[in-house]
Amino acid sequence: MKKKKKSVKGRIFLLFLIMASAAVAFSYYRSREVYTFWLRSYYVDYRKISEKEMIAHARDLMKKKDMEALREYAGVINLLYPENTEAVLMSGIALFRTGETEKGLTLIVSVSDRVKLPGALVDESVEALFREKYYGEVNSLLKGRKTGNAETVYYHGVSLYEKKNYAAALAKLRESMDMGKGGADVLYYCSLCSDRMGNLADAMKFMNRAWETGPRDRRMAERMVELYRRTGKTAEAEKILRKQKL
């Protein structure tokens, strides 16, 4: 009998939770709907500001680099005109530049194939995505886009490598070097790409250049040891092992 009472109480409690959750969700939906209604009443009906005028004002805020004001104003446009991709982009930029990186990037990427992005924003967005290891998003954002920034091209190359598109990755990495990107990292990834494509000789050449460039950290040393062993140069591999204490 006690078990039955407990079971009934449990069902009632579960029903209460479901109803409470539904009420919260409905309340949120309605509050958003009501807020949008009042915004429309104020901006459209009372002040007679058109969608075009609102976008123009948002652009002015962007030129002035008033990101806090832009964040708020573009958010209003998003509620009133959710299909306006330029407003979505400006919201993303404002969020991105006021510290809400992930939210901002999500909005930027969501409209990146439908609006023209400023070059500097592309570079900033790619760097932020790359640092968080959003390699697929980096590739999507840069697809069909040209940039004059060697570091951005390098990020694209590494992102393509991480997504196992080795031939395209190597082409981008070489392009970044032609644009002035230096350092051992780009050579290291060129070696990895060449290796994955079955060209061990080129992989060894790139790693030799990376090793000469330095710094000779543990990752570089391990890669050199691996390639020396695979190419039959065991004495060279042992020499690195002794020096690096791997």
Disulfide bonds with the S-S distance in Angstrom:
none
